[in-house]
Amino acid sequence: MNETQEKDNFWLYIAGIVVAVIVVLVMVKGSEHGKYETAAKAIAEDSANSAYKHK
């Protein structure tokens, strides 16, 4: 009876999924870095351009 037990790679798969999710989140955050930059500049020049009125 030579039963060879396969190595369980469950935690390896979980770690790979976690790393992939982190990479995707970092890439999305990086791509949206300058998304609102022009709007922020316009609001800084004239606060009447903002939809949010400052009191």
DOLUMKE-295097 format. One record per residue (C-alpha): chain; y, z, x; residue number from 1; residue in one letter. Coordinates in nm, 2 decimals, decimal comma, padded with zeros to 4 digits. Example, Ala and Ser with C-alpha at 12.3 -4.5 7.8 and 13.67 -1.06 7.14 Angstrom:
// DOLUMKE-295097
R	chaine	yy	zz	xx	num	residu
R	A	-00,45	00,78	01,23	1	A
R	A	-00,11	00,71	01,37	2	S
//
This chain:
// DOLUMKE-295097
R	chaine	yy	zz	xx	num	residu
R	A	00,00	00,00	00,00	1	M
R	A	00,29	-00,13	00,20	2	N
R	A	00,58	-00,09	-00,04	3	E
R	A	00,91	-00,17	00,13	4	T
R	A	01,21	-00,02	-00,04	5	Q
R	A	01,51	-00,24	-00,07	6	E
R	A	01,84	-00,10	00,06	7	K
R	A	02,07	-00,02	-00,23	8	D
R	A	02,40	-00,19	-00,19	9	N
R	A	02,57	-00,05	-00,50	10	F
R	A	02,84	00,14	-00,31	11	W
R	A	02,90	-00,16	-00,08	12	L
R	A	02,96	-00,37	-00,39	13	Y
R	A	03,19	-00,11	-00,54	14	I
R	A	03,39	-00,08	-00,22	15	A
R	A	03,42	-00,46	-00,20	16	G
R	A	03,56	-00,47	-00,56	17	I
R	A	03,80	-00,19	-00,49	18	V
R	A	03,93	-00,37	-00,18	19	V
R	A	03,96	-00,70	-00,37	20	A
R	A	04,17	-00,53	-00,65	21	V
R	A	04,40	-00,37	-00,39	22	I
R	A	04,45	-00,70	-00,22	23	V
R	A	04,54	-00,87	-00,54	24	V
R	A	04,78	-00,59	-00,64	25	L
R	A	04,96	-00,62	-00,30	26	V
R	A	04,98	-00,99	-00,33	27	M
R	A	05,13	-00,98	-00,68	28	V
R	A	05,38	-00,71	-00,58	29	K
R	A	05,48	-00,91	-00,28	30	G
R	A	05,53	-01,23	-00,48	31	S
R	A	05,76	-01,06	-00,72	32	E
R	A	05,98	-00,90	-00,46	33	H
R	A	06,27	-01,13	-00,49	34	G
R	A	06,22	-01,22	-00,85	35	K
R	A	06,52	-01,02	-00,99	36	Y
R	A	06,74	-01,04	-00,68	37	E
R	A	06,99	-01,29	-00,82	38	T
R	A	07,02	-01,09	-01,15	39	A
R	A	07,08	-00,77	-00,95	40	A
R	A	07,36	-00,94	-00,75	41	K
R	A	07,52	-01,07	-01,07	42	A
R	A	07,51	-00,73	-01,23	43	I
R	A	07,65	-00,57	-00,91	44	A
R	A	07,95	-00,82	-00,92	45	E
R	A	08,02	-00,77	-01,29	46	D
R	A	07,84	-00,50	-01,49	47	S
R	A	07,93	-00,69	-01,81	48	A
R	A	07,65	-00,93	-01,72	49	N
R	A	07,39	-00,66	-01,78	50	S
R	A	07,21	-00,62	-02,11	51	A
R	A	07,22	-00,24	-02,03	52	Y
R	A	07,56	-00,09	-02,07	53	K
R	A	07,64	00,19	-01,82	54	H
R	A	07,82	00,48	-01,97	55	K
//
